[in-house]
Amino acid sequence: MNTFIMALKHEAYHVIKRYRLVLTVHQPFKVYQTQNMRVILSGVGKSSSYAATKFALKDRSTHHGLWVNFGVAGDRALPIGSLVSVSKVTEDTSARSWYPSIKQNPHCYVKELLTCNTPISQYPLNSACDMEAAGFMDAVSDAISSEHIHVLKLVSDNPSSGVGNLTKILMKQLVAENIDLVDAYIKLAEQNLSIEPKNLPSNVGKIFQGQHFTVTQTRQLLELYRSFSALCPEETWPNIELNSRDTASHIIAKLKLQITQLSPKL
Amino acid sequence: MYSIIYVEESVRDTPQTIQILKRYQNAAIVDCSHYGELFNRRKQNFRTQKQEPTLIIARKENKRVLPIPGEYAIEAKYNFYFSHMLNCLYDCRYCFLQGMFRSASHVIFVNYSDFKTDLTSHIENTEDSICFYSGYDCDSLALDPVTNFTRNFIPLFKPYQHAFLELRTKSTQIRNLLAMEPLPNIICAFSLSPNEIVDNYEAKTPSLNARLAAINRLRDAGWNIALRFDPIIFVDGFYTVYKQFFHHVYATLGDRHIHSITLGSFRLPKIFHKNMKRLYPDEPLLINGLSLTNGQISYVANLEKKMMAWCENTLKSLDSATPVYIQQPTV
C-alpha cells in the first residue's frame, strides 16, 4: 500500500480520481483509499503535515509501501508545471535537513527544497520552496526505510507568476496535466522495493493457531520457517512432532534443534 | 554508473571531487554536510540499496589508520588498515560489509593527503616491519579508474623498505598498476574462489579466469602477488570442487612466484550474521552448517577443522615454497 500525504483537496483531486480512491476516514484527517493506495489530507503547513504523517504511520501494514509527500511548490527558475523529485528537504527555521529517495527520470527535475512557515515572495536561490515537506520528513524518517520515502513537487508559482496567482483551479489543472508522470514515477520507485514476505504462509500459520506466540516469537517462527525452506525447499514445514502440552517456547526450541541437525557432513 | 552523487560541502571544490564528478555528468549532485547523515541513518535497507547504489564523496575526519586484529597479521611486526572507500561494487553474498554497514552507498574519502600524512607518520615512527591493508571495507582496485587510489598511494611506499601495502581485490582493474614501476613492498592480494562459488555467491565480480589472467599480467610485470582463499565455503562435492579449483589456479599461474597464501573459512561476528540473515532470510549460505561459538558464527567445529586441514594440505602439496597463513576467527 502506497501512502500519499497531501496538503489540500484541490491538489489531491486528480490523484483520488485517477486511482479511484474512496473516502474511508473523516477524522482526524480525511483518508481516501483503495487496496493499494491511500491519500491522507494533512492541511497546510509543516505541523499539519507532521501530524497527518504520524497518524498514517499508525497503520503498520502500510510501512512496506512507498511514502510520498506530493503537492505544489514555488521555484525561482523552473517553469510552472515542472515535476520535481526532491533530493534534500531543509526546514527554514531550524536548518535541519533530510534526504528523500530520488528517482532520476527524464521528465522530472531533481532539486533541493526549503520548507517555510509562511508563503514567501522571495524565492530561494537554489531550491524550490513549500510549507509541508519538512514536517512529513521529520515524522516519516524514523519509521520508514529511507528507500521508500519520496517528496514530489509540482512547480505552481515562480517570480513571474507570484504566489498570489495560485488558485484552486490552477492546482487541479497542474496535477491533472502531470498525473501520468507522477504515476510513471511511482511505478519506477516501486521497482526497487523489497518484496520479502513478512508473514508465515497461511497454511503454515494455521498449524500454530492454537498457540499464543509473542511478537518476538512470531518473528522467530518466521525466521525458522525461512531457514528450513532455504535448506529443504522440497519438504513441508514443520515436520516435527507437536503435542498439545507444547508451549510456544517449546515449539521454537524444537524447531531450532531441527535446523541445527540439518548440518552438512563432509 | 551513478545516477545520484552526494557531496560533502567540505570537499565540494577539491580537485579529486571535481575529477570524479566529471565522469558522471548526468548524475544528480546533492550537497550534504556530513556523509554520516546519509550513510549512518537508522532506517535503511542494504539489500534494496544494493540494486542501485548511490555515491557519497566525503572527507574522513579522523581514525583514518587503524590497527588490525593480531590474528589477521601475516609477516610484519605492526599491522594497520585504512579505507579510502566504504562498500564495494561487487555483491558477494557472504560479505561482512552487508552486516556491518546500514547503507549500501559507496563512500569515497577524497582527503588523500590526510591519509598519506597519517600513513607516513606511522611508517616513520618505527624501523620494524609495518604493513597496511587497504581492502577491508572496500575492494582496493574495483573503482581504481575513478579514485586513482593506486597512483596516489603506491608512490608513498617507495622510500620505505620496511613498510608494506597490501591491496586486497577481486578486480581486474589493473591498468594503473601496469603503468607504474612495480615496488617490492606492494602486495597485490587476489581473493579467489571456485567457479561454483563465483557464480552463486559473488555477483558482479570478474570470473575466476579473468582474475587469474590479471594476476599473470601483474606478476609478469614484476608485481608481488598473494593469493587469498578466504572465505572457504562449504558446497556440495566440497573435495572435488576445491581440488579442481586449486589445481586450476596452479596450472594457470605456472611457476610464477607467490608472495603468500592465506586461508580462512566462512565466519562472521554474530551481529553481522543476524543483520545479513534479516536481509537474506532465504539464503542457505547463511544457515547451512553454521553455529555460534564465542560470539562468532562459523561452520560447526568438526566441519571447519576438516575443511581447513584438507585445504592447507592440498595447497602445500601443490606449492611447498609459499607460506600458508590460516586466518582464525577470534572475537
Boltz contact constraints between the chains, C-beta under 6 A:
constraints:
  - contact:
      token1: [A, 87]
      token2: [B, 30]
      max_distance: 6.0
  - contact:
      token1: [A, 88]
      token2: [B, 30]
      max_distance: 6.0
  - contact:
      token1: [A, 99]
      token2: [B, 38]
      max_distance: 6.0
  - contact:
      token1: [A, 102]
      token2: [B, 4]
      max_distance: 6.0
  - contact:
      token1: [A, 104]
      token2: [B, 3]
      max_distance: 6.0
  - contact:
      token1: [A, 110]
      token2: [B, 28]
      max_distance: 6.0
  - contact:
      token1: [A, 145]
      token2: [B, 43]
      max_distance: 6.0
  - contact:
      token1: [A, 145]
      token2: [B, 45]
      max_distance: 6.0
  - contact:
      token1: [A, 146]
      token2: [B, 43]
      max_distance: 6.0
  - contact:
      token1: [A, 146]
      token2: [B, 44]
      max_distance: 6.0
  - contact:
      token1: [A, 147]
      token2: [B, 45]
      max_distance: 6.0
  - contact:
      token1: [A, 147]
      token2: [B, 48]
      max_distance: 6.0
  - contact:
      token1: [A, 192]
      token2: [B, 48]
      max_distance: 6.0
  - contact:
      token1: [A, 192]
      token2: [B, 51]
      max_distance: 6.0
  - contact:
      token1: [A, 194]
      token2: [B, 45]
      max_distance: 6.0
  - contact:
      token1: [A, 194]
      token2: [B, 48]
      max_distance: 6.0
  - contact:
      token1: [A, 226]
      token2: [B, 281]
      max_distance: 6.0
  - contact:
      token1: [A, 226]
      token2: [B, 282]
      max_distance: 6.0
  - contact:
      token1: [A, 227]
      token2: [B, 287]
      max_distance: 6.0
  - contact:
      token1: [A, 230]
      token2: [B, 282]
      max_distance: 6.0
  - contact:
      token1: [A, 230]
      token2: [B, 284]
      max_distance: 6.0
  - contact:
      token1: [A, 230]
      token2: [B, 287]
      max_distance: 6.0
  - contact:
      token1: [A, 231]
      token2: [B, 284]
      max_distance: 6.0
  - contact:
      token1: [A, 231]
      token2: [B, 287]
      max_distance: 6.0
  - contact:
      token1: [A, 263]
      token2: [B, 289]
      max_distance: 6.0
  - contact:
      token1: [A, 263]
      token2: [B, 300]
      max_distance: 6.0
  - contact:
      token1: [A, 264]
      token2: [B, 234]
      max_distance: 6.0
  - contact:
      token1: [A, 264]
      token2: [B, 289]
      max_distance: 6.0
  - contact:
      token1: [A, 266]
      token2: [B, 306]
      max_distance: 6.0
